[in-house]
Amino acid sequence: MLRRASELTGYRLGARDGEIGTAGDFYFDDRSWAVQSLVVHTGSWLSDRLVVVPSSALHPADQNNRIIPVDLDKQDIERGASPPTGPASKHPPHLRGMYAMTGCHIHAADGEFGHVEDFVIDDESWKIRYLIIDTRNWWPGKRVLMSPQWVERVNWTEAKISVALPREMIEQAPAYTADAPITREYETALYRYYQHERYW
């Protein structure tokens, strides 16, 4: 199911033998846009440490109970999970945190048009399907979705993301509303509008 990253933040993490903490930042590969790991706030269970759980151990989120099941035992996490920062856990060059990317400016082929407000994650494949772009500085009140596959390049030094689309086309794109679910019909209309091949 497609879920906003900000919605998943704070969900409880349920290991096979009990809860292990709450969801924090997601780390993803900026080439494949696949989530690689999730930072977990362990609370009192593990002396309030931050640990990293690989996405391969994550099951789809349970929205009703606000929990993400984890296919690990507490002992597995205590023994093998590493802290998200520090010399012992230097990230590969293409591994990025979603918190760090939030706020990045989006540049179309003919100028800037907004910034990254949030992400939409497929919690079955744990891939980023969309960037939620806030365009209020240009078009009051409007948010749009953009597939990361439409991103041409990312300049992390300047916090700038470039896409090969004209601003006018983005301005007239189907609007996104956070309160409404992202249906397959909406996605089909979005991809048809941008004339891009669908991911499904």
N, C-alpha and C positions, 0 to 999 in steps of 0.2 A: 504493500500500500504506500501511496505517496504521502509523506508527512514533512512538515516544516522542521528544520533543525532546532529552531527555538522552542518548538512544542516538545521535542524529545528531551531537551535539556531539563534536568531535574527528575526525569523518570527514574524509578528505582531499578537496580540491577539485581536479578534473581539468579544466583548460582544454583547448582543441583542440590546443594545442602543448606540453602539459606541466602538471605540478602547480603550483598557485598558493598552497597553504597548507592550513589546517585550519578546519573550521566552528566558529564561536563562537556568538554570540547571534543569535536570530531576531527581526526586528521585524515587527509586524503592525498592521493597522488595527483598532482596537477597535470599529468599527461593523460591518464585514463579517467580521472574524476571519480575514482572508486574510493570509498572509505576504507582505510587501512586499519584504523584503530580508534578506540574510544577512551578518553580519559575519564576515570572513575574517582569520585570523591568518596573515600572509604569510611569516613566518619570514625566513630569510636571503635568499630570492629578491628581496624588496623592502624590504630593510633593516628587517625585523621590524615592518612597519607593519600597522595594522588598516585594512582597506578594506571597502567595502560592495558586494555584488554583488546586482543585482535578482533577484527570484524568477522573473521571466520568462525568465532565462537558465539556470535550474536544471532539470536532468533528474531523473527518479526516482533515488533512491539505490541503489547496488549494495551490498547487504548483505554478500555474500561477500567482496568486496574492500575494504569500508568506504570507499567513495569516492562522491562526488556529482559527476557529469559537469556541466560548465558550457559553455554554447554561446557562448564568448567566447575570444579569443586573449589571451595574456599582455599584448600591447601594448594591447589594448582596456582591460584592467583597469588597467594602469599609467597610461594616458592619461585614462580616464574615471571610474574608481572613486574615491569620496570617503571621507574618514575618517568614522567613525560619530559623532564628537563634535566640537564646536568651532563657532565663528561661521559658518564657511563651509558647514556642513551641518546647520543647525537643523532638527529634525524637525517635520513638521506636527503640530498638536495631538492628532490621533487616532492617531498612530504610537507604539506602545509596544514595549518590549523584554520578551521572555519572562523574562529574569533578574529584571527589576524586578517582574514580576507574581507570580513564585514566592514563596509565603509569604503572599499576600493571604488575609485571612479571608473565609470564605463564610458568609453569613447567609441562613437560610431565612425563611419568613414568620413563624416563631415563635421565632427565636433562632439563635445561631451554632452551626455544627455541624462545622467543619473548616477546612482551609486548602489552597491550591493547592500541590501537590507537583510536578506535571509537566504536560506537554501531550501530546496525541496529534495528530500532523500527518499529513495525507494528502499523500504526497510526489509524487503525480501532479498534483493541483490546487493544492498548497501552501496548503491551508486548514487551520485548526485545527478538528478535528472534536470533540475532547473536552478537558475539563480533568480531570486526575486529582486527586481530592480525598482528602486524608488525614484520616480522622475519628477517629484514635486517642485524642484527648483526650476523646472522648465514647463511642465504641464500639471498644474495644481491638482492634487488628489489622486493621481493615477499611478498604478503599479503595473508592471508587465513582467512576464516570465521570459527567460531566455535560456535555451539549452546551452550547457557548457561546450557542446560540440560545435557551436557557432563562434566560439572564441578564437580569434586569430593568434593572439599572444598576450602574455601577462608580464608586466613590468613590476616586479615586487618592490624594487627600490623606490619607484615613484607611486606605488599603490594604484596602478592603472591597468585596466583590462580593455583590450581593443577588439571590436567586432567589425566584420566587413558588411555592415548594413547601414543604409542611410537613415538619418534621424527621422525624416518624414515617414518612412516605413514603420519605424518603431513607434512613432507617435500614434499611428492609426491601428496598431496591433490590438488584438483582443485584450481588454483590461483584465487584471487579476484582482480578485477579492479574497482576502485571507479567510473570511467567514464561510466561503463557499468551497465545497470539496472540488478537487481537480478530477473531473470525469474524463473518460476516454473520448467522449464527444468533444469536450473542450480541447483536449490535446490534439485531436484530429483537425479541428478548425485552426488551431495555432500553427501546426506544421503545414497545413495547406496554405495558410496565409503567407508564411515565410518561404514556401516552396522548397522545403528541405525534406530529406528522407526521414521517415519516422524511425524511432529506436526499437519499436516493438514489431 
